[in-house]
Amino acid sequence: MGRLFDGPWPIVIIIVVALLLFAAPKLPAMARSLGQSMRIIKSEVKEMKNDGKPESTDASGPVEGTIVNHPKAKPGEPTDGTDVPPSNRA
């Protein structure tokens, strides 16, 4: 007959069974909290890696948001961020 606490696996199984029996209703909240903590840690590590590096603001790259200079717009006409050239708007 083997001894119960010879290895770590019987202890792990007993702990898992006890956790499932007594803390089952709280498991989803605990998992959600653990996921949030991991996301926060991941973002902080990423922030620490990028700390000290200058932010790359390349003016020649694509710009999100409004259109700055539409190729078909006439000089002097205001641009309001639409994709339609000012001379063809209804």
N, C-alpha and C positions, 0 to 999 in steps of 0.2 A: 504494500500500500504506500503510495507516494505522499509526500508532505505537501500541504496546501500552499505554503508560502516559499517554495523553493525558487520559483522564478517570478518575474514581474507580471506575467500575463494573468494569473488568477486574481491578483490584486486589482489590475486594470479592469477586468471583467466585473468584479464586485462593485467597483466605483461607478462604472457605466450603468449597471443595473440600478444601483441606489439613486443615481442622478435621474434616470428615466422614471423611477417610481415616485420620487418626492419633488422633483423640480420640473416635471413635464409641462405644466401650464406656463412656466416662465421661460422655456427654451426659445420660442420665437423672439421674444424681446431681447434675450441675451445674445442671440445670433445677430439681430439687427444692430445692437450696440457694438458688438465686436466688428461688424462690417464697417460701421461708421468710424470706429477708431482706426481701423486699417487704412481707410481712405484718407483720414486726416494725417496719419503718419506718412503715407505715401506722398501726399502733397507737400508736407513739410520737408521730407528728404529731397524731393525735386527742387523745392525752393532753396534749400541749402546748397545743392549742387550748382544752381544758377546764380547764387549769391556771389557778387563780385564780377560777374561777366557783364559787359555792357549789353544793353538791349539792342537788338538789330532792328533799326528803323530805316530800311532801305527805301528810298523814295522812288526807285525805278520798279519796284515790285507791284503786284496787284493791290488795289485798294478796295476794301469792302465798304459798302454803304452807298453814298451819293456819287454821282458821276461828276468829276471835276471839270474835265475838258472834253466835251463831245466832239468827235471829229467833223461832224456836219453842222455844228452850230456856228452861226455868224458872230464875228467879234462884236462885243458890245451888248449882246442879248444875254439876259440873266439866265443862269441854269438853276433849275429847281430840283435836280436829282432824278428826273425821269429819264427813261431810256430813249424816248422819242425826241428827235432833234426839234429845237424851238420853232423852226420855220414850218414844220409839218403838223403841228398840234391843232386840234379842232377847238 
